[in-house]
Amino acid sequence: MNHGSELHSLIKEIVSQSNLKVSIALVKAIHLASDKSFLKVTCETFPGGQEIVARMTWQAVGPNSGDYQFPVVDDLVLIVYAEDDEDSAFVVSRLSSKVDKIPTNAANHDRVIKALLGKKVWITSDEKIYLSKGDSAPTERLVLGDTFKGTYADDIQNTIDALNEISDQIQEEVTHFHIGFLGIPTAPPNNAVAMAAIKVNLDAVIASLSTLKSSEVDSDDFLSDLSYTEK
């Protein structure tokens, strides 16, 4: 008989017993199996103060997959066990308390998945991860922020360099003098005023792009400090 069948038989045996007990308990310690196949918690029943080691149950499990969040010390849990067999106890549910406040959004009847303070949320798949409003598979792919940032920064800098070259050339043309016929200096081009105005506009665009690159792109301001993804 495999491990899953053994566990199923054990649970079935416990549930079928008439001396089945259900108790609220306080988590005092957690114990992860060395092969990570199960988690047990040392609990103290409430009231009564009886110490019981119970096996943790989960929302979903599978080969290297599932929906897991470990309890922490002082968590309230609901345990089930046979009165004469405390070694076969199971944590069947988690309970909120005055410490474990229900998130405001959950109180609004929204589904909330919120990690413990200072902990991360992992959503992992070897296939696609869908974020959708309906039941149809979404088709729009998310942008990779750091990859986009590098490309965007390079593109802005190339544009700035090209505009600077044009601006410098205009300046040279507007202020260009050379010695003409009989040694008389030539006048500026007839369109010097118009070219000078174009240069002013170009320089304003260059300044704006430079500010955008330094204050928004290079500084990471438009990249999330919270959410990360991968290709």
N, C-alpha and C positions, 0 to 999 in steps of 0.2 A: 504494500500500500504506500502511495507517495505521501509527501508531507502535507499537501493540501487535503487529501482524503482523511488523513489522521486528524487534522484540525477540524474538519467538518464533522467527523464522528464525535469528537470531544465536545464540540458546541452542542450537537444534537443531544448528547447524553446529559449535559448540564441542564439544557432547557426542559428536558422531559422529566426532570426530578421535581418532586413535590416540595422539596425544601429549598427551592430556589430563592435567593435573596437579592434584592435590589437596594443599593445604598448610595448615598451621596458621599463623596470622599474628597480629600485634599491631597494633591500630589506632593510628595516629599522628596522623591529622587527619581531619576530616569536611568534606564540601563539598556543600551543598544547592544544587540548580539554582535559578536565579532565578525560574523559573515553578513550582517545587516539584514537578516531575514525576518527579524521581529524586534519589537521594542517592548520592554516591560517597565512598569512604573510602580514604585513603592507608594502606597496610598494609606492615608489615615481616615477611617470612616468618621462620618459626622451625622449625629453625635455618637459618642461611644468611644472614640479614640482607638479602635481596633486597627492594627497594621496589617495590610494585605498587599501582596505583590500581584498585580494584574497585567494581563497582556493587552496592549493597545490595539484597537481596531481603527480602520481607516475608511474614508469615503469611497476610495477606489484604489485597487491594486492590480499590478500586472508585472510581467517580466521587465525589470528595470524601468518601471513606469508607475503612474498612479497619482493620487492627490494627497499630499502629506503636509502636515504641520505638527511638529513635536510639541507636546505640552511643556510647560515650565513649572518650576517649583511654586507651590501655592495655587495652582490652577484647580478649579472645582470640576470634578468629573462624576459621571454616573457609572457605577460598576455593577456587574451581575456575577454572582457566584453561588455555588452550592454551599449550604451552611456547614456541611461536614467535609467539604473539600475546598478549602481556601486557596489551594495551589492551582485551581482551575478557574481563576477569576478573569474577567474581561472588562476593559473600559469600553462602554458602548456609546457614550455620548460626552460632549463637553458642555459645561454650563457657564454662563456669564455671571459676573459678580459685581460688587460695588467698585472693584478695581478694574475689571474687564468691561469697560463701558461699551455699549453698543454704538457703532458709528452713526452719525446723524443721517447719512445717506441710506443706511439700512433701515432706520426708523421711518424713512420716507418710502419704504417698500422696494428700494432698489437692491439689486444683487451686489454685494460688496466683497471683494477679496483684498484684504488689507494685511500687510505683513506686520510683525512685531516691530516696535521702535528699534531702529538701527539695523534691521534685517532686510534682506532683498526678497523680491518676488521673482521666481523663475517660471517661465512658460517655455517648455522645451519640446521640440519635435524633430525627428529626422526627415520630416516632410514639410509641407507649408504650414504656416501659422496664419489663420484667417481672423481678421477683425472686421466684422460685418454688421450691418444694421438689420439685415433680413436673413433668410435661409439660403439664399443663393451665394455661391462662392464669389467673393469680390475679385475684380480683375485689375485694379490699380495697385502697382507695386510702390512700396515706400522708398524714399530717397535715402541713400547712405550718407549721413551727415558729414563725416570727416572726408569722405571721398569727394562729395560735392564741394565742400569748403575749399579743398586744395585746387580743384578745377576752377572754381569761381574766382579764387584769389589770383591764380595765374592769369585768367582771362582779364580781370580788372587791371592787373599790372601791365599786361601787354597793350591794353587800350590806352593806359596812361602814358606808356613809353611812346606809342605811335602819335598820340596827340601832342606830346611834348616836342617831338621832332617837327610836327607841322607848325606848332606855335613858334618854335625857334626859327624856322624857315621864313615864316611871315615877318617876324621881327627883323630878320636880316634884309628882307626885301623892302620893308617900310623905311628902314634907316639907311639903305644903301646909297652911297654917293661914289661917283668915280669921276676922274678928270676927262672931260669931253673935248670937243673941238676947240682949238686955240688955248687949251689949258684951263677952260672954264668948267668948274664942277657942275655936274648935272643935278637937276631937281629930283625930288622923290617921285615915284610913279604917280600917275594921275589917280590911281585907286588906293593910294596909301591910307587915306582916312577910313575907307570901307574895310581895308585889310586890318587896320589897327582895331576896329570895332569887332571884327571876327576873332582876332587874337584875344581880346578881353573876354569874349564869350567862351572861347576854348579854354582859357586859363581858369575860368569859373567852373567849367565842367571837370577839368583836371583836379581842381581842389576838392570838388564834391566827391569824385571817385576816390581820391586819396583818403578823405575822411571816412567814406564808407568802408574802404578796405581795412583801415587801421582800427576804427572804433567798433565795427560790426563783424567783419569777417575774421581778421587776424586775432581779435580778442575773444572769439568763440561765443559772442553774445547771442547769436541766433542758433546755437546748438544747445540741445537739452542737457541739463545737469542731472536729469533723473532717468530718462529712458535711453536704452541702448539696444541695437540690433546687429545683425550680421548678414552678409551676402548669402 
